[in-house]
């Protein structure tokens, strides 16, 4: 239980102690690094304080990704000559592996910009370990233990020198204050009137309505566009409709595939009230993107749902489906990646409460999205994909008997590669020649950077020699045109082991995910 007077700075836009603005982003919130037992949220306070809130258990893999993300944020948001203080909220941190602890210690000791670390909320065991670490390691920066957030902030003032305290009180740079509305909570829009009055094209301002005006609306509707690897349709991700907190331990993310398929991704256990809040938030999302009252399909990813849904939650969901049936707008509902309990509940529910639209649980995303598109086609509805920007050329690929590589440009700075077969030493140089050609012809060489998504669903392995030559080629290419981040998916067991070993020597930060979505 959270104490009534506990300050939760990761949920605020302003520090109540220092009276400084807080920067928080959807992509820094509830990060799991694909681990069900760990969660991380990061915020920036002022110009030289970073705070991390950790839930769960840290592993070596998590520690590596943790500091890669921290370093990226600090390099972007803190001036290069500015030291900073790191506050760690360990209230819900349950522990760490030995390798994770060693990695954490070594990284921080070699961190030249770190002025001090303050831990608060740590368990008695962790406090003892921290004190022992200070005595044995003698770190070149301040390490303090506080009871809570206000006392941690008080220590920050003590750690920072006079000049740094003065810098602490300065306003954020123009680069970041111009986005000051980007973190307005979605929950702020609680009525249908609020949603309606802030749609694009509406001329009323915050002064007229008491709600954010048109500039705020653009932030709420701001989206990042990817594409579906099965159908090629656009997938719109809205930062402020991502990981929306509904109840304790329960959240939801909404995405739009094309302009007619709603993708819902609940996370955690809905408990007694979570399902009701999800349904209310779902309606707000449909209204905000202009889909409410139109024909559409919903698909739901159940892979992050934990435990069993309560009786209240099941009845609330059934009530939603009955209302959708009566309205006649929902053309189909498909779930995927569901537990056995969810599948059984669906089988019973569909027999008891008949709907006029198909309502099923299927095995995977590929099957579900194909079914959804078939129903839309049968209904004579086009699922537009005009937002997607994909580009490729016939000579952006080469094929051998046992190896194929294809390149595609997504948006204006993402290179998407699909590899199949076995990468041999003889193919590596040709691979990098083609890679450089794609960067040149796509304009990314002139841009000076790019991101990369790598599909290895049908890639078997590189030979031992090819792997060494590949890493050297990657270093050379990265010195010419830096890759800011690479994401890999579809790895087999062998390649997961290879990448986890090799990425320590890679010049590019690498993230591993389960699938394209």
C-alpha positions as CSV (number, residue, x, y, z in Angstrom):
1,X,0.0,0.0,0.0
2,X,1.2,3.5,-0.8
3,X,1.2,5.9,2.1
4,X,-1.2,8.8,1.6
5,X,1.6,11.4,2.1
6,X,4.1,9.6,-0.1
7,X,5.4,11.7,-3.0
8,X,5.5,9.8,-6.3
9,X,7.6,12.1,-8.5
10,X,7.4,9.8,-11.6
11,X,3.7,10.7,-11.7
12,X,4.2,14.5,-11.4
13,X,5.1,17.3,-13.8
14,X,6.7,19.4,-11.1
15,X,8.9,18.6,-8.1
16,X,7.0,19.7,-4.9
17,X,10.2,20.1,-3.0
18,X,12.6,21.8,-5.4
19,X,9.8,23.6,-7.4
20,X,11.5,22.4,-10.6
21,X,9.9,20.9,-13.7
22,X,9.9,17.2,-14.2
23,X,10.5,15.6,-17.6
24,X,8.7,12.2,-18.0
25,X,8.0,10.3,-21.2
26,X,6.0,7.4,-22.2
27,X,9.1,5.6,-23.5
28,X,10.7,6.0,-20.1
29,X,7.7,4.6,-18.2
30,X,7.2,1.0,-17.1
31,X,10.1,-0.4,-19.1
32,X,10.4,-4.2,-18.7
33,X,13.3,-5.2,-21.0
34,X,11.2,-8.2,-21.8
35,X,11.3,-9.5,-18.3
36,X,8.1,-10.3,-16.3
37,X,9.8,-9.7,-13.0
38,X,11.2,-6.2,-13.5
39,X,9.9,-2.7,-14.2
40,X,11.6,0.6,-14.6
41,X,10.5,4.2,-14.8
42,X,12.9,7.2,-15.3
43,X,12.4,10.9,-14.9
44,X,14.6,14.1,-15.1
45,X,14.3,16.8,-12.4
46,X,15.7,20.1,-13.4
47,X,18.9,20.1,-15.3
48,X,21.1,17.7,-13.3
49,X,19.0,15.2,-11.4
50,X,17.9,11.8,-12.8
51,X,15.6,9.6,-10.8
52,X,14.9,5.9,-11.4
53,X,12.1,4.0,-9.9
54,X,12.6,0.2,-9.9
55,X,10.1,-2.6,-9.3
56,X,11.4,-6.2,-9.1
57,X,14.6,-8.1,-9.6
58,X,17.6,-7.0,-11.6
59,X,19.7,-9.3,-13.8
60,X,23.0,-8.8,-15.7
61,X,21.1,-8.3,-19.0
62,X,18.8,-5.8,-17.4
63,X,21.7,-3.8,-15.9
64,X,23.3,-3.5,-19.3
65,X,20.2,-2.2,-20.9
66,X,19.5,0.0,-17.9
67,X,22.7,1.9,-18.2
68,X,22.5,2.1,-22.0
69,X,19.2,3.9,-21.6
70,X,20.4,6.1,-18.8
71,X,23.5,7.1,-20.8
72,X,21.3,8.0,-23.9
73,X,19.0,10.2,-21.8
74,X,21.8,12.0,-20.0
75,X,23.7,12.7,-23.2
76,X,20.6,14.2,-24.8
77,X,19.2,16.2,-21.9
78,X,22.1,17.2,-19.7
79,X,24.8,19.7,-21.0
80,X,28.1,17.8,-21.7
81,X,30.0,19.8,-19.0
82,X,27.4,19.3,-16.3
83,X,27.7,16.8,-13.5
84,X,24.6,15.1,-12.3
85,X,23.1,13.3,-9.3
86,X,21.3,10.0,-9.5
87,X,18.4,9.2,-7.2
88,X,17.4,5.6,-6.9
89,X,14.0,4.7,-5.5
90,X,14.5,1.1,-4.1
91,X,11.1,0.9,-2.3
92,X,9.9,-1.9,-4.5
93,X,13.3,-3.3,-5.7
94,X,13.5,-6.9,-4.6
95,X,17.1,-7.7,-5.4
96,X,19.8,-8.2,-8.0
97,X,22.0,-11.0,-9.2
98,X,25.7,-11.0,-8.4
99,X,26.7,-10.2,-12.0
100,X,24.1,-7.4,-12.0
101,X,25.6,-5.9,-8.8
102,X,29.1,-6.1,-10.2
103,X,28.1,-4.5,-13.5
104,X,26.3,-1.7,-11.7
105,X,29.3,-0.9,-9.4
106,X,31.9,-1.0,-12.2
107,X,29.8,1.2,-14.4
108,X,29.1,3.9,-11.8
109,X,32.7,3.9,-10.5
110,X,33.9,4.7,-14.1
111,X,31.2,7.3,-14.6
112,X,33.1,10.6,-14.8
113,X,30.0,12.8,-14.8
114,X,28.4,11.3,-11.7
115,X,28.4,13.7,-8.7
116,X,26.5,11.4,-6.3
117,X,24.0,8.6,-5.8
118,X,21.2,8.7,-3.3
119,X,19.2,5.5,-2.5
120,X,15.9,5.7,-0.7
121,X,13.3,3.2,0.3
122,X,15.9,0.4,0.4
123,X,15.5,-2.7,2.5
124,X,17.6,-3.2,5.7
125,X,19.6,-5.8,3.7
126,X,20.3,-3.4,0.8
127,X,21.3,-0.6,3.3
128,X,23.9,-2.9,4.8
129,X,25.2,-3.9,1.3
130,X,25.4,-0.2,0.3
131,X,27.4,0.7,3.4
132,X,29.8,-2.2,2.9
133,X,30.2,-1.2,-0.7
134,X,31.1,2.4,0.3
135,X,33.8,1.2,2.8
136,X,35.3,-1.4,0.5
137,X,35.0,0.3,-2.9
138,X,35.6,3.9,-1.8
139,X,33.8,5.4,-4.8
140,X,35.0,8.8,-6.2
141,X,31.5,10.3,-5.7
142,X,29.0,10.8,-2.8
143,X,26.9,7.8,-1.9
144,X,24.0,8.5,0.5
145,X,21.0,6.6,1.9
146,X,17.7,8.5,2.5
147,X,14.4,7.5,4.0
148,X,12.1,9.0,1.4
149,X,12.0,11.4,-1.6
150,X,12.0,14.7,0.3
151,X,15.0,13.7,2.4
152,X,16.8,12.5,-0.8
153,X,16.2,15.9,-2.4
154,X,17.6,17.6,0.7
155,X,20.8,15.5,0.3
156,X,21.0,16.5,-3.4
157,X,21.3,20.2,-2.2
158,X,24.1,19.2,0.1
159,X,26.0,17.2,-2.6
160,X,25.9,19.9,-5.2
161,X,28.3,22.8,-5.0
162,X,27.3,26.4,-5.0
163,X,27.7,26.8,-8.8
164,X,25.8,23.5,-9.4
165,X,23.0,24.5,-7.1
166,X,22.6,27.8,-9.0
167,X,22.5,25.7,-12.2
168,X,19.9,23.5,-10.6
169,X,17.5,26.4,-10.2
170,X,17.8,27.5,-13.8
171,X,14.9,26.8,-16.2
172,X,15.2,24.0,-18.7
173,X,16.7,24.8,-22.0
174,X,14.4,25.9,-24.8
175,X,14.9,22.6,-26.6
176,X,12.9,20.8,-23.8
177,X,10.5,23.5,-22.5
178,X,9.0,23.8,-26.0
179,X,7.5,20.3,-25.4
180,X,6.2,21.1,-21.9
181,X,2.7,19.8,-22.8
182,X,3.9,16.4,-24.1
183,X,3.4,14.7,-20.8
184,X,-0.2,15.7,-20.0
185,X,-1.8,12.6,-18.5
186,X,-4.5,11.0,-20.6
187,X,-6.7,10.6,-17.4
188,X,-7.1,14.4,-17.5
189,X,-9.8,14.0,-20.1
190,X,-12.6,12.5,-18.1
191,X,-15.8,13.4,-19.9
192,X,-17.2,13.1,-23.4
193,X,-17.4,16.9,-23.5
194,X,-13.7,17.2,-22.8
195,X,-12.8,14.8,-25.6
196,X,-15.2,16.4,-28.1
197,X,-14.0,20.0,-27.5
198,X,-10.4,19.3,-28.1
199,X,-10.6,17.6,-31.4
200,X,-8.4,19.0,-34.2
201,X,-10.0,21.9,-36.0
202,X,-11.9,23.1,-32.9
203,X,-11.1,26.7,-32.2
204,X,-11.8,26.8,-28.4
205,X,-8.8,27.4,-26.2
206,X,-8.0,26.3,-22.7
207,X,-9.3,29.6,-21.5
208,X,-12.7,29.0,-23.1
209,X,-13.3,25.4,-22.0
210,X,-11.2,24.8,-18.9
211,X,-9.4,22.1,-20.8
212,X,-6.2,22.1,-22.9
213,X,-6.5,23.9,-26.3
214,X,-5.6,22.8,-29.8
215,X,-1.8,22.7,-29.2
216,X,-2.5,20.2,-26.4
217,X,-4.6,18.2,-28.7
218,X,-1.8,17.8,-31.2
219,X,0.3,16.4,-28.5
220,X,-2.4,13.9,-27.5
221,X,-2.8,12.8,-31.1
222,X,0.9,12.7,-31.7
223,X,1.9,9.3,-33.0
224,X,4.8,7.1,-34.2
225,X,4.1,5.0,-37.3
226,X,5.5,1.6,-37.9
227,X,4.1,-1.2,-40.1
228,X,2.6,-4.6,-39.8
229,X,5.0,-7.3,-41.0
230,X,2.1,-9.5,-42.0
231,X,-0.1,-7.1,-44.0
232,X,2.1,-4.1,-44.5
233,X,-0.5,-1.8,-43.0
234,X,0.5,1.1,-40.8
235,X,0.6,0.6,-37.0
236,X,0.1,4.0,-35.1
237,X,1.5,4.1,-31.6
238,X,0.3,7.1,-29.5
239,X,2.8,7.9,-26.7
240,X,0.0,9.3,-24.4
241,X,-2.2,6.2,-25.0
242,X,0.7,3.9,-24.1
243,X,1.0,2.0,-20.7
244,X,-2.0,3.9,-19.2
245,X,-2.3,3.2,-15.5
246,X,-5.8,1.8,-14.8
247,X,-5.5,0.3,-11.3
248,X,-2.7,-1.0,-9.1
249,X,-0.6,-3.3,-11.2
250,X,-2.9,-3.0,-14.3
251,X,-2.4,-0.9,-17.4
252,X,-3.3,-0.8,-21.1
253,X,-1.8,0.3,-24.4
254,X,-3.9,1.1,-27.5
255,X,-2.7,1.2,-31.0
256,X,-4.4,1.6,-34.4
257,X,-3.7,-0.7,-37.4
258,X,-4.6,1.1,-40.6
259,X,-7.6,3.2,-39.6
260,X,-10.1,0.5,-38.7
261,X,-8.4,-2.1,-36.5
262,X,-8.0,-1.3,-32.7
263,X,-5.2,-3.2,-31.0
264,X,-5.5,-3.4,-27.2
265,X,-2.6,-4.6,-25.1
266,X,-3.6,-5.0,-21.4
267,X,-0.9,-5.7,-18.8
268,X,-1.2,-7.2,-15.3
269,X,-4.3,-8.3,-13.5
270,X,-7.5,-6.3,-13.9
271,X,-8.7,-7.0,-10.3
272,X,-12.1,-5.7,-9.2
273,X,-12.1,-2.3,-10.9
274,X,-9.4,-2.4,-13.7
275,X,-11.7,-3.8,-16.4
276,X,-14.3,-1.0,-15.8
277,X,-11.5,1.6,-16.2
278,X,-10.1,-0.1,-19.3
279,X,-13.6,0.0,-20.9
280,X,-13.9,3.7,-20.1
281,X,-10.4,4.5,-21.4
282,X,-11.1,2.4,-24.5
283,X,-14.1,4.6,-25.4
284,X,-12.0,7.8,-24.9
285,X,-9.3,6.5,-27.2
286,X,-11.9,5.6,-29.9
287,X,-13.3,9.1,-29.6
288,X,-9.9,10.8,-29.7
289,X,-8.9,9.1,-33.0
290,X,-12.3,9.6,-34.5
291,X,-13.2,5.9,-34.7
292,X,-16.1,6.1,-32.2
293,X,-19.4,5.4,-33.9
294,X,-17.7,3.9,-37.0
295,X,-17.3,0.3,-38.2
296,X,-14.2,-1.2,-36.8
297,X,-12.5,-4.4,-35.5
298,X,-10.8,-5.0,-32.2
299,X,-7.9,-7.4,-31.6
300,X,-6.4,-7.9,-28.2
301,X,-3.0,-9.2,-27.1
302,X,-3.3,-11.2,-23.9
303,X,0.3,-12.1,-23.5
304,X,0.9,-9.6,-20.6
305,X,-2.2,-10.4,-18.7
306,X,-1.5,-12.2,-15.4
307,X,-3.7,-14.2,-13.1
308,X,-7.4,-14.8,-13.5
309,X,-10.0,-12.2,-14.3
310,X,-12.5,-11.6,-11.5
311,X,-16.2,-12.4,-11.9
312,X,-16.9,-8.6,-11.9
313,X,-14.3,-8.1,-14.7
314,X,-15.8,-10.9,-16.8
315,X,-19.3,-9.5,-16.5
316,X,-18.1,-6.0,-17.4
317,X,-16.4,-7.4,-20.5
318,X,-19.6,-9.3,-21.5
319,X,-21.6,-6.2,-21.0
320,X,-19.3,-4.3,-23.3
321,X,-19.6,-6.9,-26.0
322,X,-23.4,-6.9,-25.7
323,X,-23.5,-3.1,-26.1
324,X,-21.2,-3.3,-29.1
325,X,-23.5,-5.9,-30.6
326,X,-26.5,-3.6,-30.1
327,X,-24.7,-0.6,-31.6
328,X,-23.7,-2.7,-34.7
329,X,-20.3,-1.0,-35.1
330,X,-17.9,-3.8,-33.9
331,X,-17.4,-6.1,-36.8
332,X,-15.3,-8.7,-35.0
333,X,-13.2,-9.3,-31.8
334,X,-10.2,-11.6,-31.7
335,X,-7.8,-12.3,-28.9
336,X,-4.4,-14.0,-29.2
337,X,-1.5,-15.1,-26.9
338,X,-4.2,-15.9,-24.3
339,X,-3.8,-18.2,-21.2
340,X,-5.8,-21.4,-20.9
341,X,-8.2,-19.7,-18.4
342,X,-9.0,-16.9,-20.8
343,X,-9.6,-19.4,-23.6
344,X,-12.0,-21.4,-21.5
345,X,-13.8,-18.3,-20.3
346,X,-14.3,-17.2,-24.0
347,X,-15.6,-20.6,-25.0
348,X,-18.2,-20.5,-22.3
349,X,-19.0,-16.8,-22.8
350,X,-19.6,-17.1,-26.6
351,X,-22.1,-20.0,-26.0
352,X,-24.0,-18.0,-23.3
353,X,-24.0,-14.6,-25.0
354,X,-24.4,-14.8,-28.7
355,X,-23.1,-11.8,-30.7
356,X,-23.7,-10.7,-34.3
357,X,-20.0,-10.5,-34.9
358,X,-17.2,-13.2,-34.7
359,X,-15.6,-13.3,-31.3
360,X,-12.8,-15.8,-30.8
361,X,-9.4,-16.5,-29.2
362,X,-6.8,-17.6,-31.8
363,X,-3.2,-18.7,-31.4
364,X,-1.1,-15.8,-32.7
365,X,-1.1,-12.3,-34.2
366,X,-0.6,-13.5,-37.8
367,X,-3.8,-15.5,-37.7
368,X,-5.8,-12.8,-36.0
369,X,-4.7,-9.9,-38.3
370,X,-5.5,-12.0,-41.4
371,X,-8.9,-12.8,-40.1
372,X,-9.6,-9.1,-39.3
373,X,-8.6,-8.0,-42.8
374,X,-10.8,-10.7,-44.4
375,X,-13.8,-9.5,-42.4
376,X,-13.1,-5.8,-43.4
377,X,-12.8,-6.8,-47.0
378,X,-16.0,-8.8,-46.8
379,X,-17.7,-5.8,-45.3
380,X,-16.5,-3.5,-48.1
381,X,-14.3,-1.4,-45.8
382,X,-10.8,-0.3,-46.8
383,X,-8.3,-0.3,-44.0
384,X,-6.2,2.7,-45.1
385,X,-2.4,2.6,-44.9
386,X,-1.6,6.1,-46.2
387,X,0.4,7.0,-43.1
388,X,3.1,4.4,-43.8
389,X,6.2,5.3,-45.7
390,X,8.1,2.3,-47.1
391,X,10.6,2.3,-49.8
392,X,12.9,-0.3,-51.4
393,X,14.6,-0.9,-54.7
394,X,15.2,-4.1,-56.7
395,X,18.9,-3.9,-56.2
396,X,18.6,-3.5,-52.4
397,X,19.0,-7.2,-51.9
398,X,21.2,-10.1,-52.9
399,X,20.5,-13.8,-52.9
400,X,22.7,-16.9,-52.7
401,X,21.8,-20.5,-52.5
402,X,22.0,-20.6,-48.6
403,X,21.7,-16.9,-47.7
404,X,19.5,-13.9,-48.6
405,X,19.5,-10.3,-47.3
406,X,16.8,-7.6,-48.2
407,X,16.8,-3.9,-47.2
408,X,13.9,-1.5,-46.8
409,X,13.6,2.1,-45.7
410,X,10.8,2.8,-43.2
411,X,9.9,6.4,-42.6
412,X,12.9,8.6,-43.1
413,X,15.5,7.1,-40.7
414,X,14.9,3.4,-40.1
415,X,16.6,0.6,-42.1
416,X,14.7,-2.7,-42.0
417,X,16.6,-5.9,-43.0
418,X,15.4,-9.4,-43.4
419,X,18.0,-12.1,-43.4
420,X,17.5,-15.8,-44.2
421,X,19.9,-18.8,-44.1
422,X,23.6,-18.9,-43.1
423,X,25.9,-15.9,-43.2
424,X,29.3,-17.1,-44.4
425,X,32.7,-15.2,-44.5
426,X,32.5,-14.7,-48.3
427,X,29.2,-12.9,-48.0
428,X,30.1,-10.4,-45.3
429,X,32.0,-7.8,-47.4
430,X,29.2,-7.9,-50.0
431,X,26.7,-7.4,-47.2
432,X,28.4,-4.2,-46.0
433,X,28.9,-2.9,-49.6
434,X,25.1,-3.3,-50.1
435,X,24.4,-1.7,-46.6
436,X,26.5,1.3,-47.5
437,X,24.8,1.6,-50.9
438,X,21.4,1.6,-49.2
439,X,22.5,4.3,-46.7
440,X,23.9,6.5,-49.6
441,X,20.8,6.1,-51.8
442,X,18.3,6.6,-49.0
443,X,19.9,9.8,-47.9
444,X,20.9,8.5,-44.5
445,X,24.6,9.0,-45.1
446,X,23.9,12.7,-45.5
447,X,21.5,12.7,-42.5
448,X,24.4,11.3,-40.4
449,X,22.6,8.6,-38.5
450,X,19.9,5.9,-38.7
451,X,18.1,3.2,-36.7
452,X,17.8,-0.4,-37.7
453,X,15.3,-3.2,-37.3
454,X,16.5,-6.7,-38.0
455,X,14.3,-9.6,-38.8
456,X,16.0,-13.0,-38.1
457,X,12.9,-15.2,-38.1
458,X,14.5,-17.3,-40.9
459,X,18.1,-16.6,-40.2
460,X,20.0,-19.7,-39.0
461,X,23.4,-18.5,-37.9
462,X,26.7,-17.0,-39.0
463,X,29.8,-19.1,-39.3
464,X,32.5,-18.4,-36.6
465,X,34.8,-16.5,-39.0
466,X,31.9,-14.6,-40.5
467,X,30.8,-13.4,-37.1
468,X,34.2,-11.9,-36.3
469,X,34.4,-10.2,-39.8
470,X,30.9,-9.0,-39.4
471,X,31.7,-7.2,-36.1
472,X,34.7,-5.5,-37.6
473,X,32.6,-4.4,-40.6
474,X,30.0,-3.1,-38.3
475,X,32.5,-1.0,-36.4
476,X,33.9,0.5,-39.7
477,X,30.4,1.3,-41.0
478,X,29.3,2.8,-37.7
479,X,32.4,5.1,-37.7
480,X,31.1,6.5,-41.0
481,X,27.4,6.5,-40.4
482,X,26.4,5.8,-36.8
483,X,23.5,3.6,-36.0
484,X,21.8,5.0,-32.9
485,X,20.0,1.8,-32.0
486,X,19.4,-1.7,-33.4
487,X,16.4,-4.0,-32.6
488,X,16.5,-7.7,-33.4
489,X,13.5,-10.1,-33.3
490,X,12.8,-13.7,-34.4
491,X,16.1,-15.1,-33.0
492,X,16.4,-18.8,-32.5
493,X,18.0,-20.2,-29.3
494,X,21.5,-20.3,-30.8
495,X,21.4,-16.8,-32.1
496,X,20.1,-15.4,-28.7
497,X,23.2,-16.9,-27.1
498,X,25.5,-15.6,-29.9
499,X,24.0,-12.0,-29.7
500,X,24.2,-11.9,-25.9
501,X,27.9,-12.7,-26.1
502,X,28.7,-10.6,-29.2
503,X,26.8,-7.4,-28.3
504,X,29.3,-6.5,-25.6
505,X,31.8,-6.0,-28.5
506,X,29.3,-4.3,-30.8
507,X,29.7,-0.6,-31.4
508,X,25.9,-0.3,-31.7
509,X,23.4,-0.6,-28.8
510,X,21.3,-3.7,-29.4
511,X,17.8,-4.6,-28.1
512,X,16.2,-8.0,-28.3
513,X,12.4,-8.3,-28.6
514,X,10.0,-11.2,-29.3
515,X,8.4,-9.9,-32.5
516,X,8.0,-6.9,-34.7
517,X,5.2,-5.3,-32.7
